[in-house]
Amino acid sequence: MLSVHPQYITDKEGNKISVVLPIKEYESLLEELEEMEDIKLYDEAITLNEPSIP
């Protein structure tokens, strides 16, 4: 499982408005998102039951 260590940027009232992540954690998040998108597209393709092209 991915572990992140965010730092928050707040406004004058203390409301969180932005997040800062170490580059490695950011890149890991992007990789996870890409993998999830691939899985989603695969699942959609399976439900369409269309012929595939090798």
Secondary structure, 3 states (H helix, E strand, C coil): CCCCCCEEEECCCCCEEEEECCHHHHHHHHHHHHHHHHHHHHHHHHHHCCCCCC
